[in-house]
Amino acid sequence: MAAVEMTGIEKSFGPSVALADFSVSIGSGELVCLLGPSGCGKTTALRILAGFERPDRGTVVVGGKDVSDDPPERRRFGMVFQDYSLFPNLTARQNIEFGLKVQKRPATERAEVVERMVAVTALDAHADKYPHQMSGGQKQRVALARAIATSPRVLLLDEPLSALDAKVRETLRDEIRRLQQEIGVTTVFVTHDQHEALAVADRVGVMSNGRLEQLAPPRELYLNPANAFVAGFIGTVNRVDAVGQSDGRWRVLGRVLAGSRPGHEGVEEVAAVRPEQVAVDPDGPATVVGVSFLGPITRVTVDDPQVGQVLADVISADAADLRPGGAVRVRLRDDVEHVVLIGRSA
């Protein structure tokens, strides 16, 4: 039985449609990220799951029970917000304990749970500090510990890392995943950051205009996007011509290979090709127009008279001779076994 089932959810705010026939099934102990640009409906979906918004249509089932009409306090969810929402007059330890007091847990049990949460979130040195005495990362740890301490049926994370700097965000992202797996709580994580989603989720749901475009494990989402929107939103993608062959394969960037659907001779489509799938050879008809050193890889922008502009990620050790103005040839790497077709209209 799925831990969470949202079925046929629809929600509008006046003339604006926030969710349209939104359905998702989340397994027990699974971490699912809802990912998409601002206004795509991901936060509305989370608020409906939490009980802060009522859907116009559809049902929310948790643990086999329809909770569509239950208020937030009856759903027994933990929630971590972007702005932490800590009590400024309480220490970290007291903030963590607050929900346990509301649940009227015995004092000895509260103390045990708080100390465990302090330990697993590495807050030992900060447990007696007030929020104004802590860094953003420390406050986010307190918010997370407070949400988990009450043994929620479901943990909801609403853009929990967006207010933090990049290095702290990366560290906390990994800690959230570790804690979620250790405790085994079913989790829904809302973010607009694709790197965050791909790094922590069991499955990622990409949303656009109130609809769930694709829900899949990160690797499948990246390698086999369902459509042009997913291909463009997850990572960087080149959209290049693909021409169908008589044997059902496709000609793409100088190679003939299988596609995500069979080709028909002469039919033209568009293939989604990742920069790391593109090789750059010397002495060709194309011109290097940009070179960006990114550490282990160098991103090369090439202008090809037949293909157009193509991005290629080259191992930096092999990119020393690639400079703007250089004559090169782009092709699909030899180790690429198939391409994803995203349609001529993409």
N, C-alpha and C positions, 0 to 999 in steps of 0.2 A: 504493500500500500504506500502511495506517495505521501510524504509529510505535508506537502502543500499542493493544492490544485486550484488554480484560477481558471475559470472556464467562461468563455464568451463575454468577457468584461468590456463594457462600453461606458465611456464617460465623456461628457461634453460640458464646457463652460460657456454658456451662451452659444454663439455660432461656431465657437472653436472646438474641434474634436480633439480630445486629449488621448483617448484610447478607442480603438476600433476593433472589435472582435478579438480581444487580447486573451490568449490562453497559454498557460504554462503549467507543467507538472514538475515538481521538485522532490527528489528522493530524500529519505531520511539520512541526515548527516552530510548532505551534499552542499557545496557552495556554488551558487549560481550568480553570475554577474549580469546585470542589465546594463548594457552599454549603448550609448548613442549621443548625438549632438544635443545641445540645449533645445528644449521644446519638443523632444521626440516622444515624451510620455513616460519615461522611466521612473521619475519621481512620483508621478501620479499613480502608477502601478504599485509602488512601494507604499504610498499613503493609503491606498485602498486595502492592501494586504494588512497594514497595521490597524486599520479601522478609523483612521482620521478623515477619510473620505468615503462616501457611499457611492457605489457604482450605479449608473442609470439602468444597466442590465448586467446579468451574469452572476456567478456565484463564487464564493471563496470557501474552500473546504480545507481544514487543518486537522490532521490526524483522523480523517474519516468523518469529521463533524462539520456541518455547515455553520460557519461563523459569520456569514454575510451581514447579519443584523446585530452582531455582538459589538459593544463599544470597545475601545482599545484596552481598557483595564481588565476586561474579561478574557482577552486573547492570550495573556501571559507571554508577551513577546519582549525581547530586549531590543533596545534601539540606540544606535550611536549616531549623533548628528555631526554635521560639518563644524558647528561652532562649539562643540563639547558640552554646553549646557550644564556645567558644574555649578554647585552651590558655592558662592564665593566665601561664605562664612564658615565652611566646613573644610577640614583637612582632607587630604587624599584618602586616608583610611576611613574617615567619617562619610565621605561621598560614596565610597564603595559599599559601606554598611547601610546606607540609607534605604535601598530597596528591600533589604532583609528585614529592617525594622517595620517597614510597611506591611510585609508579609507576616509580621509578628513571630519571627523565628526566635527561639531561646537565645539568651545572651552567649552561652558557651558555643552554640552552633554558629552564631554570627561571627564570633571571634575567630573560630577555626576557618570559616569560609574566607573572611577578609584576609587573614594571614596567607592563605593559599593563593588568593588572587594577587596579593602584593608580591609574592614570590614569583609566580609564573609570568607576571608582567614586568619583572625587574624594577620594582618601585621601592625596594627596601630602603634606599637612602633618601627617599622623598615622601614616605608615607605620612609624615607629620607636617608636611608643608601645606600651605593654602594655595589655591589656584594661581594667585598673582605672584607666587614665589617659584612657579614651575615654568619650564619651557613648553612650547606648543606640543612637542612630541611626548613629554611627560604627562601633560593634561589629556592628550588623546589616549594614552595608556590607562589613565584613571577612568575615563569615560568607557573604555572597552571593558575594564575590570568590573565596573559597576553594572554594566549590562549583562555580563556573563554570570556574575555572582548569584543572581536570582534564579539560576537554572531555567532560562527561558526555553519555551518550546521551539521558537524560531528567533534567530538573531537577524536584525535588519540594520544595514549599514548604509547611510545616506551620504555619499561623497565624503567619507570620513577623513580622507587624507589631503583634500584639495587645498587646505589652508597652510600646509607645511612646505618647507623647502625641499628640493629634489632629493637630497641625500637622506634626510630624516624620513621622507615619504617612502623611499625604497626600503629602508630598514624596518619601518612599521608595517609596511605591506607584507613583508616576509613574516613578521611576528604575528600578524593577524591570521595568516594562513596556518602557522604552527599551532597557535592557540585553538583555532577552529578544528583542526584535525585532532588535537589532543583531547579536547572536550567532546567532540563529535556532534556539535550542535548544527542543525540545519540553518543555512545562512543565505540571505539575499543581499547582495552588495551592489549598490548603484554607483556608477561612475561614468565620466565622459572620457576617461584616460584609457586608451586601448592597451597600453603597456601594463597598467595595473590589472586590468581584466584578464589578459592573457597569462599573467604571472601567477595569479592566485586561484582562478576558478577551475572547478571541475567541468563546468559548461558555461559558455557565454551566450547571452541572448542579445543580438544586435537589433536595435529598434530604430524606426524611422516613421515620422508622421503618425504616431500612435499605433503602429503595427510592429509585430515581431517578425523581422525579415528572416532570421535564421537563429536557431538554438543548437549549439554543437560544442564538443570539446574544442579547446583552443587550437590544437594542431589541425583538426579538420576544418575549422572555420578559416584558418589562414591559407591552407593548401587547396581547399575546395569551397570557395565562397559560392553561395546560392545565386547571387545576382550581382549586377554592377555596383549597387550601393554598398553591399558588404565587401566586395573586392576593394573598392576605393576607400572605405572607412577603416578597414583593418590593414594596417601597414601601408606601404607605398606600392603602387602598381602602375605598370605601363600598359596602355591599351593599344595593341598592335593588330594589324590585319592578319586574318587567318583565311586561307583558301582551301576549300574542300577538295579531296582527291578521290579518284575512282575506287580506291580500296577502303574508303571510309575514314581515312586519316586526314590530317590537316597540315598544310605548309605554313610554318610560322618562323619568321626570322631565319630563313635559309635551311630549316630542317623540316622533315616530314615525320609526324608522330601522332599518337592517339590523342583524342580530345575527350572532354567530359561528356560529349555526345557525338554520335557518328557524323562524319562529314559526307557531303554529296558533291560530286565533281563540279567545280566551277562556282559553287556557292561561297559567298564571302560573308564572313562574320568578324567579330572582334574577340581577341584572346586577351586574358589578363595574365601578364607576365611580370613576375617580381624582379626587382633590380638584381638580386643575387642569382637569378637564372640567366642573366645576360653576360656573355663573354665579349671582351673588347680585344680585337687583333690589330696589329699595325698594318699600315699601307692599304687603305681602302677608300671608298668614295665618301665616307662620312667624316665629319669634323668634330673634334672635341671643343665644346664651347664653355665647359665649366669643370673644375676639379675641386672637391671638398674633402679635406683630410679629416676623418672621423675616428682616428685611433687605429684599431685593427683593420678597418676597411676604409677605402677611399671611394666616395661616390662621384662617378664621372657622368657628366651630361653630354650626350652626343647628338648632333644634328645630322640625320641621314636623309639624303635627297628623296629616297623612296619611302622610308618608314616614318619620317618625322623625328621629333625629339624623343630620345630614349635615355632612361636612367640606368646605370649599371653600377653595381657594388663590386669592387675589385679588391682583393687582399692588398693591403698597403705595400707590402714588400714587393708586389708585382706591378705596382702602379707608378714607380719612380719616373718612368719615361713618358707618362701621359700628361700632356700639358695643353692648355688652350691653344687652338689653332692646328693641332696635330691631326694628320690624316689617319683614320682608323676604319675598321669594319666591325659592325656589331652582329652577333649571331646568338642563337639559343645554345646554352652550354650543353656539352655532350651527355652530362649526367641527368638532364631533364627528361623524364619519361613520358609525361603527358601535359597537356595544357587545359586550362579552364576557359570555356567559351561563355562570354557574357552578352552576346547579341550585338547586331549591327547598330541598334539604336542607342547603345550605351555611350 
